[in-house]
Amino acid sequence: MELQSNRSLAFFSIVILVLAASCDAGGIAIYWGQNGGEGTLAETCATRNYDFVNIAFLPTFGNGQQPMIDLSGHCNPNVGECTKLSTDIQSCQAKGIKVILSIGGGAGSYYLASADDARQVATYLWNNFLGGQSTTRPLGDAVLDGIDFDIEGGTNMYWDVLAKSLSAYSSIGKKVYLTAAPQCPFPDAWIGNALKTGLFDYVWVQFYNNPPCQYSSSDISNLEAAWEQWTADIPAKKIFLGLPAAPTAAGSGFIPADDLTSQVLPSIKNSSKYGGVMLWSKYYDDQTNYSSSIKSDV
């Protein structure tokens, strides 16, 4: 009986350790859509490397403009070709992967002219990509899980109104997840005020193309300082470390996988806000297999 008891205690100890490890484990978010050579959305999710896929981008919206999605070589929205992605989106969601529409981007024509304009954009997003209804849904009938704010231009006005308006739709249907990809200098120049609303579930901070707050030649002090500020001051559920998936994916800030797993992640994972790693992008990840090499450590 004592032997059986010891075995039971050992078993439960293992279960507790596994559960504790899974609670601390982070996820990987990836951006997909800006290179026709990166494989399909379904293939992206089939790798099982990613917990979030940001479809990039909706780069044209606001200020009276007709919103327009741009998925590079994947499909032509002008002839309704992108509706074929609906089954891919659903296959990703069936695997437990959240599929999110990223609005904005580094090169686009987006601008919120007023609070009313922000509310109109929210209505458009709800009806055309989320739980609403429209005859012109660019990605078909699939209901996306949320909206990602990758705002790198226009003005810094009314993004908080857009976040509040989108969040309000959660009360009438499927939860609308809100995510954001600010630059690592704090506070973010574009959506700093919106992030203060506390409505964002996941914030993947871009720790690249910004030398004052990114990794550099085995020196993690700048990154650590910025990480501490983001996790202390932004009321989001989880903060992610945003990185380029290859040296050529950004002007600067690439972290070799060995350095990430041995130096950077051990330093930042003790934060209760740690959510994982965001990578730009699927195309570059295919070249380096970066996500596969870091997944077990994230």
One Martini backbone bead per residue (centre of mass of N, CA, C, O) as a GRO file, in nm:
protein
  298
    1MET     BB    1   0.057   0.063  -0.019
    2GLU     BB    2   0.296   0.255  -0.005
    3LEU     BB    3   0.382   0.230  -0.296
    4GLN     BB    4   0.118   0.332  -0.419
    5SER     BB    5   0.126   0.606  -0.277
    6ASN     BB    6   0.391   0.704  -0.404
    7ARG     BB    7   0.292   0.688  -0.694
    8SER     BB    8   0.062   0.889  -0.662
    9LEU     BB    9   0.233   1.128  -0.575
   10ALA     BB   10   0.410   1.135  -0.827
   11PHE     BB   11   0.183   1.179  -1.031
   12PHE     BB   12   0.069   1.446  -0.910
   13SER     BB   13   0.333   1.602  -0.937
   14ILE     BB   14   0.347   1.591  -1.243
   15VAL     BB   15   0.078   1.728  -1.303
   16ILE     BB   16   0.147   1.994  -1.163
   17LEU     BB   17   0.396   2.063  -1.334
   18VAL     BB   18   0.251   2.066  -1.608
   19LEU     BB   19   0.044   2.283  -1.537
   20ALA     BB   20   0.247   2.504  -1.464
   21ALA     BB   21   0.390   2.510  -1.737
   22SER     BB   22   0.134   2.579  -1.910
   23CYS     BB   23   0.077   2.854  -1.769
   24ASP     BB   24   0.369   2.977  -1.859
   25ALA     BB   25   0.315   2.946  -2.139
   26GLY     BB   26   0.356   3.054  -2.455
   27GLY     BB   27   0.298   3.219  -2.761
   28ILE     BB   28   0.250   3.247  -3.122
   29ALA     BB   29   0.266   3.516  -3.345
   30ILE     BB   30   0.150   3.585  -3.685
   31TYR     BB   31   0.213   3.716  -4.004
   32TRP     BB   32  -0.023   3.720  -4.281
   33GLY     BB   33  -0.032   3.839  -4.652
   34GLN     BB   34   0.256   3.983  -4.787
   35ASN     BB   35   0.320   3.690  -4.936
   36GLY     BB   36   0.272   3.456  -5.187
   37GLY     BB   37   0.529   3.260  -5.073
   38GLU     BB   38   0.394   3.155  -4.770
   39GLY     BB   39   0.144   3.028  -4.817
   40THR     BB   40  -0.127   2.928  -4.677
   41LEU     BB   41  -0.337   2.958  -4.419
   42ALA     BB   42  -0.375   2.656  -4.369
   43GLU     BB   43  -0.070   2.588  -4.363
   44THR     BB   44   0.002   2.769  -4.128
   45CYS     BB   45  -0.181   2.617  -3.917
   46ALA     BB   46  -0.067   2.320  -3.967
   47THR     BB   47   0.205   2.358  -3.803
   48ARG     BB   48   0.137   2.444  -3.492
   49ASN     BB   49   0.308   2.716  -3.412
   50TYR     BB   50   0.037   2.887  -3.382
   51ASP     BB   51  -0.206   3.098  -3.197
   52PHE     BB   52  -0.172   3.345  -3.400
   53VAL     BB   53  -0.333   3.515  -3.687
   54ASN     BB   54  -0.241   3.788  -3.888
   55ILE     BB   55  -0.416   3.956  -4.121
   56ALA     BB   56  -0.233   4.118  -4.391
   57PHE     BB   57  -0.415   4.401  -4.481
   58LEU     BB   58  -0.601   4.696  -4.377
   59PRO     BB   59  -0.486   5.000  -4.539
   60THR     BB   60  -0.791   5.106  -4.609
   61PHE     BB   61  -0.938   5.374  -4.415
   62GLY     BB   62  -1.126   5.623  -4.357
   63ASN     BB   63  -1.224   5.937  -4.437
   64GLY     BB   64  -1.436   5.809  -4.665
   65GLN     BB   65  -1.313   5.554  -4.743
   66GLN     BB   66  -1.279   5.267  -4.911
   67PRO     BB   67  -1.235   4.979  -4.796
   68MET     BB   68  -0.914   4.786  -4.827
   69ILE     BB   69  -0.775   4.492  -4.901
   70ASP     BB   70  -0.424   4.349  -4.869
   71LEU     BB   71  -0.284   4.021  -4.996
   72SER     BB   72  -0.119   4.042  -5.227
   73GLY     BB   73  -0.073   3.725  -5.390
   74HIS     BB   74  -0.335   3.566  -5.280
   75CYS     BB   75  -0.557   3.795  -5.367
   76ASN     BB   76  -0.846   3.954  -5.528
   77PRO     BB   77  -1.079   4.177  -5.402
   78ASN     BB   78  -1.211   4.307  -5.666
   79VAL     BB   79  -1.329   3.989  -5.740
   80GLY     BB   80  -1.376   3.813  -5.468
   81GLU     BB   81  -1.127   3.606  -5.407
   82CYS     BB   82  -1.098   3.617  -5.077
   83THR     BB   83  -1.339   3.425  -4.997
   84LYS     BB   84  -1.164   3.157  -4.998
   85LEU     BB   85  -1.061   3.197  -4.690
   86SER     BB   86  -1.290   3.091  -4.511
   87THR     BB   87  -1.202   2.790  -4.478
   88ASP     BB   88  -0.926   2.853  -4.355
   89ILE     BB   89  -1.021   3.001  -4.106
   90GLN     BB   90  -1.190   2.762  -3.994
   91SER     BB   91  -0.951   2.563  -3.971
   92CYS     BB   92  -0.796   2.726  -3.764
   93GLN     BB   93  -1.019   2.746  -3.543
   94ALA     BB   94  -1.042   2.433  -3.505
   95LYS     BB   95  -0.735   2.448  -3.370
   96GLY     BB   96  -0.744   2.721  -3.175
   97ILE     BB   97  -0.698   2.958  -3.367
   98LYS     BB   98  -0.652   3.295  -3.389
   99VAL     BB   99  -0.818   3.517  -3.619
  100ILE     BB  100  -0.685   3.831  -3.738
  101LEU     BB  101  -0.735   4.162  -3.827
  102SER     BB  102  -0.510   4.383  -3.979
  103ILE     BB  103  -0.476   4.725  -3.931
  104GLY     BB  104  -0.277   4.908  -4.160
  105GLY     BB  105   0.054   4.962  -4.145
  106GLY     BB  106   0.342   5.092  -4.300
  107ALA     BB  107   0.158   5.103  -4.582
  108GLY     BB  108  -0.100   5.349  -4.600
  109SER     BB  109  -0.463   5.466  -4.601
  110TYR     BB  110  -0.512   5.599  -4.285
  111TYR     BB  111  -0.795   5.770  -4.111
  112LEU     BB  112  -0.926   5.953  -3.835
  113ALA     BB  113  -1.146   6.231  -3.832
  114SER     BB  114  -1.344   6.108  -3.603
  115ALA     BB  115  -1.554   5.964  -3.388
  116ASP     BB  116  -1.760   5.887  -3.606
  117ASP     BB  117  -1.559   5.753  -3.794
  118ALA     BB  118  -1.477   5.529  -3.596
  119ARG     BB  119  -1.762   5.405  -3.574
  120GLN     BB  120  -1.788   5.336  -3.876
  121VAL     BB  121  -1.549   5.142  -3.886
  122ALA     BB  122  -1.658   4.945  -3.678
  123THR     BB  123  -1.909   4.866  -3.838
  124TYR     BB  124  -1.761   4.756  -4.082
  125LEU     BB  125  -1.599   4.535  -3.936
  126TRP     BB  126  -1.837   4.383  -3.819
  127ASN     BB  127  -1.993   4.327  -4.097
  128ASN     BB  128  -1.719   4.214  -4.272
  129PHE     BB  129  -1.547   4.027  -4.026
  130LEU     BB  130  -1.745   3.960  -3.813
  131GLY     BB  131  -2.076   3.922  -3.666
  132GLY     BB  132  -2.200   4.044  -3.899
  133GLN     BB  133  -2.365   4.186  -4.195
  134SER     BB  134  -2.289   4.129  -4.551
  135THR     BB  135  -2.249   4.139  -4.913
  136THR     BB  136  -1.913   4.233  -4.878
  137ARG     BB  137  -1.730   4.002  -4.770
  138PRO     BB  138  -1.396   3.960  -4.832
  139LEU     BB  139  -1.372   3.663  -4.649
  140GLY     BB  140  -1.651   3.595  -4.605
  141ASP     BB  141  -1.830   3.410  -4.353
  142ALA     BB  142  -1.616   3.422  -4.170
  143VAL     BB  143  -1.538   3.469  -3.823
  144LEU     BB  144  -1.349   3.665  -3.669
  145ASP     BB  145  -1.177   3.731  -3.357
  146GLY     BB  146  -1.045   4.018  -3.458
  147ILE     BB  147  -0.847   4.322  -3.398
  148ASP     BB  148  -0.554   4.476  -3.535
  149PHE     BB  149  -0.328   4.739  -3.432
  150ASP     BB  150  -0.119   4.868  -3.704
  151ILE     BB  151  -0.017   5.177  -3.621
  152GLU     BB  152   0.201   5.398  -3.852
  153GLY     BB  153  -0.012   5.641  -3.903
  154GLY     BB  154  -0.144   5.944  -3.947
  155THR     BB  155  -0.300   5.960  -3.642
  156ASN     BB  156  -0.368   5.973  -3.273
  157MET     BB  157  -0.675   5.975  -3.333
  158TYR     BB  158  -0.957   5.771  -3.220
  159TRP     BB  159  -0.859   5.480  -3.132
  160ASP     BB  160  -1.024   5.457  -2.871
  161VAL     BB  161  -1.301   5.460  -3.010
  162LEU     BB  162  -1.261   5.208  -3.178
  163ALA     BB  163  -1.214   5.015  -2.941
  164LYS     BB  164  -1.485   5.064  -2.794
  165SER     BB  165  -1.672   4.989  -3.032
  166LEU     BB  166  -1.569   4.698  -3.073
  167SER     BB  167  -1.607   4.594  -2.782
  168ALA     BB  168  -1.922   4.630  -2.772
  169TYR     BB  169  -1.984   4.377  -2.961
  170SER     BB  170  -1.944   4.149  -2.746
  171SER     BB  171  -2.246   4.182  -2.623
  172ILE     BB  172  -2.386   4.051  -2.915
  173GLY     BB  173  -2.155   3.821  -2.920
  174LYS     BB  174  -1.874   3.743  -3.015
  175LYS     BB  175  -1.580   3.794  -2.916
  176VAL     BB  176  -1.367   4.084  -2.940
  177TYR     BB  177  -1.053   4.093  -3.017
  178LEU     BB  178  -0.776   4.296  -2.901
  179THR     BB  179  -0.496   4.417  -3.082
  180ALA     BB  180  -0.135   4.516  -3.087
  181ALA     BB  181   0.160   4.698  -3.270
  182PRO     BB  182   0.372   4.857  -3.119
  183GLN     BB  183   0.628   5.040  -3.051
  184CYS     BB  184   0.885   5.038  -2.809
  185PRO     BB  185   0.854   5.319  -2.766
  186PHE     BB  186   0.764   5.506  -2.475
  187PRO     BB  187   0.500   5.585  -2.592
  188ASP     BB  188   0.304   5.538  -2.839
  189ALA     BB  189   0.249   5.762  -3.097
  190TRP     BB  190  -0.044   5.644  -3.192
  191ILE     BB  191  -0.176   5.423  -2.946
  192GLY     BB  192  -0.138   5.509  -2.649
  193ASN     BB  193  -0.433   5.586  -2.564
  194ALA     BB  194  -0.576   5.322  -2.640
  195LEU     BB  195  -0.414   5.137  -2.439
  196LYS     BB  196  -0.543   5.276  -2.175
  197THR     BB  197  -0.832   5.133  -2.179
  198GLY     BB  198  -0.798   4.805  -2.135
  199LEU     BB  199  -0.911   4.641  -2.413
  200PHE     BB  200  -0.653   4.478  -2.456
  201ASP     BB  201  -0.542   4.154  -2.481
  202TYR     BB  202  -0.304   4.191  -2.704
  203VAL     BB  203   0.051   4.297  -2.703
  204TRP     BB  204   0.277   4.338  -2.979
  205VAL     BB  205   0.586   4.446  -2.948
  206GLN     BB  206   0.818   4.625  -3.143
  207PHE     BB  207   1.159   4.498  -3.119
  208TYR     BB  208   1.219   4.688  -3.387
  209ASN     BB  209   1.358   4.954  -3.549
  210ASN     BB  210   1.463   5.033  -3.227
  211PRO     BB  211   1.753   5.069  -3.070
  212PRO     BB  212   1.674   5.188  -2.773
  213CYS     BB  213   1.468   4.895  -2.737
  214GLN     BB  214   1.676   4.672  -2.834
  215TYR     BB  215   1.852   4.430  -2.940
  216SER     BB  216   2.231   4.408  -2.908
  217SER     BB  217   2.487   4.217  -2.916
  218SER     BB  218   2.399   4.067  -2.633
  219ASP     BB  219   2.226   4.321  -2.549
  220ILE     BB  220   1.939   4.347  -2.308
  221SER     BB  221   1.889   4.620  -2.155
  222ASN     BB  222   1.694   4.780  -2.338
  223LEU     BB  223   1.477   4.566  -2.354
  224GLU     BB  224   1.422   4.530  -2.053
  225ALA     BB  225   1.332   4.821  -1.993
  226ALA     BB  226   1.094   4.823  -2.193
  227TRP     BB  227   0.942   4.578  -2.087
  228GLU     BB  228   0.888   4.689  -1.802
  229GLN     BB  229   0.717   4.929  -1.896
  230TRP     BB  230   0.495   4.781  -2.051
  231THR     BB  231   0.404   4.583  -1.816
  232ALA     BB  232   0.342   4.819  -1.607
  233ASP     BB  233   0.156   5.041  -1.802
  234ILE     BB  234  -0.016   4.818  -1.956
  235PRO     BB  235  -0.369   4.711  -1.958
  236ALA     BB  236  -0.301   4.413  -2.047
  237LYS     BB  237  -0.311   4.080  -2.044
  238LYS     BB  238  -0.082   4.058  -2.280
  239ILE     BB  239   0.267   4.048  -2.361
  240PHE     BB  240   0.467   4.070  -2.655
  241LEU     BB  241   0.750   3.972  -2.839
  242GLY     BB  242   0.855   4.154  -3.110
  243LEU     BB  243   0.987   3.992  -3.414
  244PRO     BB  244   1.204   3.901  -3.642
  245ALA     BB  245   1.241   3.596  -3.838
  246ALA     BB  246   1.471   3.766  -3.986
  247PRO     BB  247   1.721   3.972  -4.083
  248THR     BB  248   1.539   4.070  -4.348
  249ALA     BB  249   1.262   4.166  -4.190
  250ALA     BB  250   1.456   4.399  -4.084
  251GLY     BB  251   1.675   4.652  -4.007
  252SER     BB  252   1.644   4.568  -3.693
  253GLY     BB  253   1.645   4.321  -3.408
  254PHE     BB  254   1.760   4.059  -3.445
  255ILE     BB  255   1.738   3.731  -3.281
  256PRO     BB  256   1.895   3.478  -3.213
  257ALA     BB  257   1.768   3.191  -3.103
  258ASP     BB  258   1.978   3.131  -2.880
  259ASP     BB  259   1.954   3.410  -2.742
  260LEU     BB  260   1.657   3.403  -2.680
  261THR     BB  261   1.655   3.130  -2.503
  262SER     BB  262   1.909   3.213  -2.304
  263GLN     BB  263   1.842   3.536  -2.241
  264VAL     BB  264   1.561   3.674  -2.293
  265LEU     BB  265   1.333   3.488  -2.189
  266PRO     BB  266   1.436   3.450  -1.893
  267SER     BB  267   1.398   3.764  -1.833
  268ILE     BB  268   1.066   3.795  -1.917
  269LYS     BB  269   0.891   3.538  -1.799
  270ASN     BB  270   0.835   3.657  -1.498
  271SER     BB  271   0.602   3.791  -1.613
  272SER     BB  272   0.253   3.801  -1.589
  273LYS     BB  273   0.232   3.937  -1.897
  274TYR     BB  274   0.342   3.711  -2.042
  275GLY     BB  275   0.266   3.568  -2.383
  276GLY     BB  276   0.519   3.590  -2.594
  277VAL     BB  277   0.563   3.569  -2.954
  278MET     BB  278   0.618   3.784  -3.229
  279LEU     BB  279   0.609   3.751  -3.595
  280TRP     BB  280   0.800   3.874  -3.873
  281SER     BB  281   0.696   3.650  -4.091
  282LYS     BB  282   0.596   3.380  -4.257
  283TYR     BB  283   0.799   3.413  -4.484
  284TYR     BB  284   1.053   3.431  -4.291
  285ASP     BB  285   1.002   3.173  -4.130
  286ASP     BB  286   1.047   2.979  -4.369
  287GLN     BB  287   1.360   3.049  -4.396
  288THR     BB  288   1.440   2.978  -4.066
  289ASN     BB  289   1.257   2.829  -3.851
  290TYR     BB  290   1.208   2.996  -3.590
  291SER     BB  291   0.954   2.885  -3.446
  292SER     BB  292   1.061   2.593  -3.415
  293SER     BB  293   1.325   2.678  -3.240
  294ILE     BB  294   1.134   2.830  -2.996
  295LYS     BB  295   0.869   2.692  -2.898
  296SER     BB  296   0.970   2.529  -2.634
  297ASP     BB  297   1.052   2.824  -2.489
  298VAL     BB  298   0.783   3.008  -2.498
   0.00000   0.00000   0.00000
